[in-house]
Amino acid sequence: MTILNRRDAAGKFLNACDKCGSTLLGYIGIDTIIEQMRKKTMKTGFDFNIMVVGHSGLGKSTLVNTLFKSQVSRKSAGWSRDEKIPKTVEIKSVSHVIEEGGVKMKLTIIDTPGFGDQINNNNCWEPIEKYINEQYEKFLKEEVNIARKKRIPDTRVHCCLYFISPTGHSLRQLDIEFMKHLSRVVNLIPVIAKSDTLTPDEKTDFKQRVRKELEICGIEFYPQKEFDEDTEDKSDNDKIREAMPFAVVGSDKEYQVNSKRVLGRKSPWGVVEVENPNHCEFSLLRDFLIRSHLQDLKEVTHNIHYETYRAKRLNDNGGKRVQFDQQM
């Protein structure tokens, strides 16, 4: 809404709304709403739930720990000799409250051990899709209660990081099938894991090949073009889409490089610095996921994915009050 300056009969300036014609005779304080929202958020905190999917050994836990600079994800480096590989995909979640600058965030990491580790991986995405929909169902159940809670616990998955093996060739059929099914119900963000195993040329070619395959298969990852709100959004998101999938490296080990301590992975040829944009795209992923699009991930989850689920449930029930399973 544009405010125009106009003179009154006495020659004083008056602020007038160009659409409604209302005249502001002085300062109201509308602009304080941002500060009010900030204070409320700092008091209550907020939830952010991130799912990581990919077969074992791709560094999922390490990358998440690197993203949030703390041990927030379970540590697993594959399966030990004494540990049996699960026969089906398991869903494991761990929650932490982390605080920075007075802002509290309840962070939940949902891991999927067993995914892609079987001889027969047919339909191994089904337990993951079922889990995501169960979280929508829990939220819907709370929402339609007559005496519902003032603040509904939000366990819905706001983001799914899908880890692609750095083969340098093409996507596996399992990758395509998983992303095809899950992109319909969650914000899907594909990443190329352990990208330091690829040369710069191999990395560029592989990223282009993956984007092309996703386009051919009709798989849309976040941020989807149809959800761009304006030209500024489109411009910013186009740059992100052109850079995806992010080729990343995660590490919780520090090394001395040029008199500085840096997170990195050591090789016979030197240290791959995790936060150096010339070495990998970890910093792009972190900035995108946390610093610029975290709130949008939550809004798209609520306004698009959850609303789609909610509308279907109500439609399937003929618009009547939804009956819930007592075990939910």
Protein Blocks (a to p, Z undefined) as FASTA:
>chain_A
ZZdddddfkopacdddfklopacfbdfhlmmmmmmmmmmmmmnopadddddeddehklmm
mmmmmmnopafbccdebjafklccdfbdcdddddddddeehiacdddddddehihpafbl
ghklmmmmmmmmmmmmmmmmmmmpmbacfbdcdfbdfbdcddddfehpaccfklmmmmmm
mmmmoccddddehkllpcfklmmmmmmmmmmmmmmnopacdddfklpfblmlmmmmmmmm
mmpccdddddfbdcdeehiacdddddfkbccdfklmklmcmlmmmmmmmmmmmmmmmmmm
mmmmmmmmmmmmmmmnnopacdddfkZZ
